[in-house]
Amino acid sequence: FTIFFLFSFVSVISSGNVQKSFEYFLLYLSSFLVLIYAVNHKESLQKTIVPFIITFSFIFSLYALLLNAFIYITQKPSLLIPNHGYQFVFSRFGSHNHLGDFLILQLVIFFYFLFTKSAKTYFPVTSYQLPVTIITIVFLTPLFILSFSRSAYISLIAVVILIVITLTKARSIRFSFAKISLTLLIIG
């Protein structure tokens, strides 16, 4: 980080727009401070950030489904369409939206739950862990695919491969034919 910090500082000094460069420099610096906080408070953040990601993934997914269904049925633009392109639910750039970039977080979490027993922290009744995990993956996969986000596709493939390799080396992975089939069907 020190090298990045020095190069950013030199960039601020030699920039044509010093004010904008300084604002971005402060943004990067604050991001680093958030990273330090997250690393030092990993356990307490893990209990809140995973439910936060899961909740907002479902909210964004339902909003995107309802919005796109309304537009498809009525053939009219809706008042619910966000006004700018930097949002998750509606595509302003042809056939690409950023819902897939957000859903990748939840899909990775649930693929991890699929291969480990760590979901018991987030599910109060452990008998619901596997069905809820599979239903969630099946529900989110069409939305993920229809987001047409190539970076999210590559990220999902790479992260699932890394999860399988890491858990195999640690000998803490639970394999079954159904889990492997579901994983290969989705990332294939």
C-alpha positions as CSV (number, residue, x, y, z in Angstrom):
1,F,0.0,0.0,0.0
2,T,2.9,2.4,0.7
3,I,4.0,2.2,-3.0
4,F,0.4,2.9,-4.1
5,F,0.1,5.7,-1.6
6,L,3.3,7.3,-2.9
7,F,2.3,7.0,-6.6
8,S,-1.1,8.5,-5.8
9,F,0.4,11.4,-4.0
10,V,2.8,12.1,-6.9
11,S,-0.2,11.9,-9.2
12,V,-2.1,14.4,-7.1
13,I,0.8,16.9,-7.3
14,S,1.4,16.5,-11.0
15,S,-2.2,16.4,-12.0
16,G,-3.9,19.0,-14.2
17,N,-7.0,18.8,-12.0
18,V,-5.5,18.8,-8.5
19,Q,-8.8,19.1,-6.6
20,K,-10.4,16.1,-8.3
21,S,-7.2,14.1,-7.9
22,F,-7.0,15.0,-4.2
23,E,-10.6,13.9,-3.7
24,Y,-9.9,10.5,-5.3
25,F,-6.7,10.3,-3.2
26,L,-8.8,10.8,0.0
27,L,-11.3,8.2,-1.3
28,Y,-8.5,5.6,-1.7
29,L,-7.1,6.5,1.7
30,S,-10.5,6.1,3.4
31,S,-11.0,2.8,1.6
32,F,-7.7,1.6,3.0
33,L,-8.8,2.6,6.5
34,V,-12.1,0.7,6.0
35,L,-10.0,-2.3,5.0
36,I,-7.9,-2.1,8.1
37,Y,-11.1,-1.9,10.3
38,A,-12.6,-4.9,8.4
39,V,-9.5,-7.0,8.9
40,N,-9.3,-6.3,12.6
41,H,-13.0,-6.9,13.3
42,K,-13.6,-9.8,10.9
43,E,-15.7,-11.9,13.3
44,S,-18.2,-9.2,14.2
45,L,-18.5,-7.9,10.6
46,Q,-19.0,-11.4,9.3
47,K,-22.2,-11.9,11.3
48,T,-23.7,-8.7,9.9
49,I,-22.3,-8.4,6.4
50,V,-23.5,-11.8,5.1
51,P,-27.2,-11.3,6.1
52,F,-26.9,-7.7,4.6
53,I,-25.7,-9.1,1.3
54,I,-28.3,-11.8,1.2
55,T,-31.1,-9.4,2.1
56,F,-30.2,-6.8,-0.5
57,S,-29.6,-9.4,-3.2
58,F,-33.2,-10.6,-2.8
59,I,-34.5,-7.0,-2.7
60,F,-32.6,-6.0,-5.9
61,S,-33.6,-9.3,-7.6
62,L,-37.3,-8.9,-6.9
63,Y,-37.1,-5.2,-7.8
64,A,-35.5,-6.1,-11.1
65,L,-38.0,-8.9,-11.8
66,L,-41.0,-6.6,-11.1
67,L,-39.6,-3.7,-13.0
68,N,-38.7,-5.7,-16.1
69,A,-42.1,-7.6,-16.0
70,F,-44.0,-4.3,-15.8
71,I,-42.1,-2.9,-18.7
72,Y,-42.5,-6.1,-20.8
73,I,-46.3,-6.2,-20.1
74,T,-47.2,-2.6,-20.5
75,Q,-44.5,-1.7,-23.1
76,K,-44.2,1.7,-21.3
77,P,-41.4,3.1,-19.3
78,S,-42.1,3.0,-15.6
79,L,-41.6,5.7,-12.9
80,L,-39.6,3.1,-11.0
81,I,-36.7,3.1,-13.5
82,P,-33.7,4.7,-11.9
83,N,-32.5,7.8,-13.8
84,H,-28.9,7.0,-14.2
85,G,-26.8,4.0,-15.3
86,Y,-24.9,3.4,-12.1
87,Q,-27.4,1.2,-10.4
88,F,-28.1,-2.6,-10.1
89,V,-31.6,-3.3,-11.3
90,F,-32.2,-1.9,-14.8
91,S,-30.0,-1.9,-17.9
92,R,-29.3,1.5,-19.4
93,F,-26.5,0.1,-21.6
94,G,-28.2,-2.4,-23.9
95,S,-28.1,-5.9,-22.6
96,H,-25.8,-5.4,-19.6
97,N,-26.7,-4.4,-16.1
98,H,-24.8,-4.6,-12.8
99,L,-27.2,-6.9,-11.0
100,G,-24.9,-9.8,-11.9
101,D,-22.0,-8.0,-10.2
102,F,-23.9,-7.8,-7.0
103,L,-25.4,-11.3,-7.2
104,I,-21.9,-12.7,-7.5
105,L,-21.5,-12.0,-3.8
106,Q,-24.5,-14.0,-2.8
107,L,-23.8,-16.8,-5.2
108,V,-20.3,-17.2,-3.8
109,I,-21.6,-17.2,-0.3
110,F,-24.2,-19.9,-1.0
111,F,-21.7,-22.0,-3.0
112,Y,-19.4,-21.9,0.0
113,F,-22.4,-22.9,2.2
114,L,-23.1,-25.7,-0.3
115,F,-19.7,-27.2,0.2
116,T,-19.2,-26.6,3.9
117,K,-21.1,-26.8,7.2
118,S,-20.6,-23.1,8.0
119,A,-24.1,-22.0,7.1
120,K,-25.4,-23.1,10.5
121,T,-24.2,-19.7,11.7
122,Y,-26.8,-18.0,9.5
123,F,-29.6,-20.6,9.5
124,P,-31.3,-21.1,12.9
125,V,-32.5,-24.6,12.0
126,T,-29.7,-26.7,10.4
127,S,-32.1,-29.0,8.6
128,Y,-33.1,-26.1,6.3
129,Q,-29.5,-25.3,5.4
130,L,-29.2,-27.4,2.2
131,P,-32.7,-26.8,0.8
132,V,-32.5,-23.1,1.3
133,T,-29.0,-23.0,-0.2
134,I,-30.1,-25.0,-3.3
135,I,-33.3,-23.0,-3.8
136,T,-31.4,-19.7,-3.5
137,I,-28.8,-20.8,-6.0
138,V,-31.5,-21.9,-8.4
139,F,-33.6,-18.7,-7.9
140,L,-30.6,-16.4,-8.5
141,T,-29.0,-18.2,-11.4
142,P,-31.4,-17.0,-14.1
143,L,-31.1,-13.4,-12.9
144,F,-27.4,-13.8,-12.8
145,I,-27.3,-15.2,-16.3
146,L,-29.7,-12.6,-17.8
147,S,-27.6,-9.8,-16.4
148,F,-25.1,-10.5,-19.2
149,S,-22.2,-9.5,-17.0
150,R,-19.2,-11.2,-18.4
151,S,-17.0,-10.1,-15.5
152,A,-19.4,-11.7,-13.1
153,Y,-19.4,-14.9,-15.1
154,I,-15.6,-15.2,-14.9
155,S,-15.6,-14.2,-11.3
156,L,-18.0,-16.9,-10.4
157,I,-16.1,-19.6,-12.2
158,A,-12.8,-18.5,-10.7
159,V,-14.1,-18.2,-7.2
160,V,-15.9,-21.6,-7.2
161,I,-12.7,-23.2,-8.5
162,L,-10.7,-21.6,-5.8
163,I,-13.3,-22.6,-3.1
164,V,-13.1,-26.2,-4.2
165,I,-9.3,-26.2,-4.4
166,T,-9.0,-24.6,-1.0
167,L,-11.5,-26.7,0.8
168,T,-10.1,-29.9,-0.8
169,K,-6.6,-29.0,0.5
170,A,-8.1,-28.4,3.9
171,R,-10.1,-31.6,3.7
172,S,-13.2,-29.8,4.8
173,I,-15.3,-30.1,1.7
174,R,-18.5,-32.2,1.5
175,F,-18.9,-33.7,-2.0
176,S,-22.0,-35.3,-3.4
177,F,-23.1,-36.0,-6.9
178,A,-26.0,-33.5,-6.6
179,K,-23.8,-30.7,-5.4
180,I,-21.2,-31.2,-8.1
181,S,-23.9,-31.5,-10.8
182,L,-25.6,-28.3,-9.6
183,T,-22.3,-26.5,-9.5
184,L,-21.2,-27.7,-13.0
185,L,-24.6,-26.9,-14.5
186,I,-24.5,-23.3,-13.2
187,I,-20.9,-22.4,-13.9
188,G,-20.8,-24.4,-17.2
